[in-house]
Amino acid sequence: MLPFFAQMGLEENLHETLDFTEKFLSGLENLQGLEEEDIQVGFTPKEAVYQEDKVVLYRFQPVVENPLPIPVLIVYALVNRPYMVDLQEGRSLVANLLKLGLDVYLIDWGYPSRGDRWLTLEDHLCGYLNNCVDVICQRSHQEKITLLGVCQGGTFSLCYASLFPEKVKNLVVMVAPVDFEQPGTLLNARGGCTLGAEAVDIDLMVDAMGNIPGDYLNLEFLMLKPLQLGYQKYLDVPDIMGDEAKLLNFLRMEKWIFDSPDQAGETYRQFLKDFYQQNKLVKGEVMIGDRRVDLHHLTMPILNLYAEKDHLVAPASSLALGDYLPENSDYTVQSFPVGHIGMYVSGKVQRDLPPAIVHWLSERQ
């Protein structure tokens, strides 16, 4: 006969096993009942107001009678899909901005194909983005708009606002890399911020493959936290499978993570070499076509939002922006105690971030 305490251990283990089995079987029923179309993303109603090649400009349906007069254009990264800003009902950055009285547009860069291999940064910034800004100005009868640049889209917005300051009323950048010389950040180190082409021979990659596969970039992001992103989150799935709402939220995030567009070869070549490997943005050496990007040209009010626990864009990289602006700039910095993704989906951040943006903008109309 087993000792008393050993029997207690067996009983506890048995209960834990039974609980786990019940949750797992309940979760399997939920999982079996779901179809691909059940994993909805992008909840907020919107209409396409402009299209050029694969790029689509959307306007979200306003929900207040008199939105603030200066419209806002969200400029997302080329990496991953822009529906992250409207991923989940109840935690949508877009929906919250609309409720607080903004007129919100979004540029969707689309999925580059082999025919887009030669598209350059100049095509994206001075072509597609500039054309979208012109369309919004025309529709809203405004000479300037507000740019809200997210992650790589924030870097693009800085470049665009430097080249076309006369078209940007306000600039909001969110988790945007500025100073790429961050050897302590794995993404920057892998991109070659210290080793250059010895870390990534981007010329060889583009010459060999044309476009850079989205799956390659996705694997690179997952390998930044291989145990957490490759194993632990899936080991935790049985704990949430019994709750259909939580299961759907998990699957929405998985859908976004693995929905990675290929990168137009020439655009990615310049971005990796000029920004990651040579840190030209803060040196004032980035050339977009024959025009030089100079951060001292950013004379508009700027709101810089960053995540304190960001493992993709180091806070120091975002904060560096303040060192390169003109003296006496209208420059505001605000941080949030989350990681990179938490800026979009954290309930607390979605409670505090949209009001912070709208309050700042309402004072600068």
N, C-alpha and C positions, 0 to 999 in steps of 0.2 A: 504493500500500500504506500502511495506517495505521501511525503510529509504534508502538513496542513498548508504551509505557505506555497509549496509547489502546486498544490491543488488550486489555490487562489489564482496563481499565475495562469494556469491552464484555463480556468473559467474566464478570466479577463481576455485572454487571447481568443477564446472561442467566441465571446461576444463581439470583439473587434472584427473577427473574421466574418461573422454573420452580418454585422452592420455594413462592412465593406461590400460583401456579396449582394446585399439588398440594394445598396446605392448603385453598384455596378450594373445589376440587372435592370433597375429602374432607368439608369442612364442609357443602357442599350436600347430600351424601348423608345426613349426620346430620340436617340440617334437614328434608329431605323425609320422613325416617322418623318424625318426631315428630308426635304428635297433641295436641290441646288438653288431653286428660286426662293426658298425660305430664308436664305442667307442674304438678306437685303442690305445694301449700303447706299448712302446718299439719300437721306430721307426728305430733305427740304425741297419743295417744288422749285423748279428753275426752267428757264427757256434759253435755247441757243440764240444769240443775237448776232453772232458773226462767226464765220468759218473761213479758214485759209489753209489749204492743204489738209494736214491731219490735226491742226490746232483749232480748238473750238472755244469761243468766249461765251460763258453763261452769265445770265443775270438771275439771281434768286428773287423769288417773288416777295416784294416788301410786305411787311405785316403791320406797319403803322401807317397812319394816314399821311403824315408829313415827315418823311425821313430827313436826316441832316442833308443839306444841299450838296456837299462834296461827296461823290461816290467813292467807294473803296474797291480796289482791285486786289484780290488775293493772288499772289504769284507763288505757285508751289514749285518744288524741285522737279527736275527731270527724272530723278530716281524715285520709284514708287508712284502711286496714283494719288491724285489730289483729293479723292473722296475721304481721306483721313480727317479733313476738317469738317466733315459731315457724316462721320462713320456710324454714329449710334444715336438713336432718338433719345432725347433727354440729356445727352452730353455732346451736343453738336456746337462747335464754335460758330459756325455759320448761323444756325438757328438763334443762338443767343445774341449775336450781333444784330440780327434782324429785329428781334424783339426789343432791343434797346435803341432802335431807331436809325440804323445804318442802311444805306443802299449798297448792296454787296454784289460784286461781280467776281468771277473766277476764271482763270485761264487754264484750260486743259491741254497739255502739250501733245497728248495722244500717244500712240505706239509707233515709234519709228520703224520703218521697214528697210530693206536693202537699198531702195531708191533714195533714202534719206541719209545715206552714209556720208555724203559730202556737205551736209548742212553744218554751218559754223556757228560759233557764238554770236558773230555779227548778224547772221540770219535770225537767230532767236531773239536777240535784244533790239537791234535796230530795225528788224523786219517784223516778226510776229508780235512781239510785245509792244513795240511802238505803234503798230497798226491797231492793236486792241485798245491802247490808251486813246488814240484818236477817235475810235468808234465811241468810246464811253464819253469823251468830251463832247462829241457831237450830239449824242443822245441826251445828255444831261444839261446841255447848254452851259458848260463850265469850261474854263480855259485850263484848269489844272484838276488833278484827282489825287486821292490818297493811295499809295501803294502799301500793301501789307505783304511783305516777303517772308516766306517760311523756309527755314533751313537753306539749302542751296538756292532756293528762290529768293531768300533774303540777300544772299551775295549778288545774285542777278539784279535785284532791285537797287542795291547800292551802286552797281555799275551803271544801270539805266539812269538813275537819278543824277549821277555825276555827268552823264552825257547829255541828258535832257532836263536840266533843273527847272526850265521854264514850264514844264508840264506836270511837275510834282508839287502839290500843295503841302502834303505831309508824308513822312516816310516812317512806317512801322516795320521793324525787322524782328523776327521771332526765331530763337535758336539758330542764328545765322553765323556761320564761320567768317571771320574777318582776317585774323592773323593765323596763318596755317602752319607757322613754325611752332608746332606743339609736339615735341618728341615724346612727351609722357602720355599722349593720347594714341592708342593703338591704331586707330583709323588713319591718323595723320602719318604715323611712322610707317605703316604699310603703304601709304600713298607715296612715300619718298620724301618726307619733309626734311630728313637729314641725309639719306643716301642717294636721293635723286633717282636716276634711271637704274641704279643698282638694285633698288627696291622693286620698282615696276618699270619694265621697258615698254612704255606705252606706245612708242613708235612701232616696235615689233608687233605688239598686239593689234593695233589698228591696221597696219599693213597686212597682217596675216588674216584677220577676221573681218575687217570692215567695221561693222557695228560691234560694240561690246555687249555680249549677251547679258540680259537682265539676271539670269540665273547665276552668272559668275559674281555679279555685284551682291546678289542676295546671299550667296554662300559666304562672301567676305564679311558681310554684316553679322551673319549668324556666328561666324568664327571669332567674333570679338568677345562673345560670352558663350562658348560652346556648351558648357554643362547646363547653364541656366536656360538657354534658348533651344538647345538640341535635345535635352533629356528631361530636366526638372519640370518644365511646364507641362510636358506630356504625362509625367508621373502623377501630376496633380489633377489631371483631367477627371479621373473617377470621382473625385470629391465634388465636382460641379455638374457632372453629367445628369444627375437626377433633377436638376433645376433647369428647365428648358430655356429660361431667359438668360441665365449665366452661360449655358452651353452655346446659345446663339451668339452671345457677345464674344466668346472665345473663338468661334468659327469665323465671325466677321474679321477679327484681328488676324487670324490665320490667312484668310482670303486676301487681306491687304498686304500682309508680309510677302506672300508668294506671287503677288500680282506685280511683277517687276518688269517694266518696259526695257527693251534693249536701248542702248545709248548710241546716238548718232556718232559715228567714228571720229570725225574731225572735231566736233564739239567736245567730246570727251578727251581727245588728245590735248586740246588747248587747255581745258579746265584742269586736268591733272598736272600738266607741265607748268603752266603759269601760276596756278594757285597753290597746289599741294607741294610741288617740287621746287619752285623758285620763289614762292611767297611774294609775287609781284604786286598784289593788291595794295598791301600796306607800303610798298616801295614806290607806288605811283607809276608802275611800269607796264600795267596791263594794257594791251592794245586791242580794241574792238574794231576790226577793220583798220582804218587809218586814223582812228580817234583814240586818244589816251584817257584812261580812267584815272581821275584825280579826286581822292576823297575830300580834298579841300574845296571842291565845287559843291559839296553838299550843304547848301545854305538854308534848306528848308528845315522846319522842326522835325526832330527825329526821336522816336520812342524805341528803345532797345530792350527787348524782352528775352530773358534767357532762363535756362533750367539749371538749378544749382547742382543736380546730380547727373548731368548730361554726360554719357560716355561716348557719344558720337561727336558732339560739338562741345569742346571744353569751354567752361565759362570764361576762362582767360582769353580764348580765341574771340568770343563775342564782345567781351568787355574792352578789348583792344581798340574798338572803333572810336572810343572817346579820345584816344591819343592822336587821332589823325584828322579831326574835324577842325574847321576854322575857329578862331577864338570867339568867345561869347556866343557860341551856338546855343540854340534852343534844344537842349539835349537832355533826355530823361532816360534813366535806367531803372528797370524793375525786374526782380527775380522771383522765382517760384520754387518751393522745396521739392521738386520732382525730377524725374529723368526726362529724356528727350520725348518719348512717346506720351508720358504723363501730361505734357503740355496740351495734348489734344483730348485725352480720354479721362483724365482724373476728374472726379466729381468736384473736388474742392477747387481745382484750378478753373474748371468751367463755371464755378460759382463766382470766382474772383477776377479771372482774366478778362472776360468780355466787358464787364463794367469798367475795368481799368483802362482798356482801349477806348471805349466810347467816351468816358469822362475826359480823357486826354484830348481826344479829337474834338469834342464839343467846345473846348476852349480855343480851338484853332481853326474854326470855320471861316 
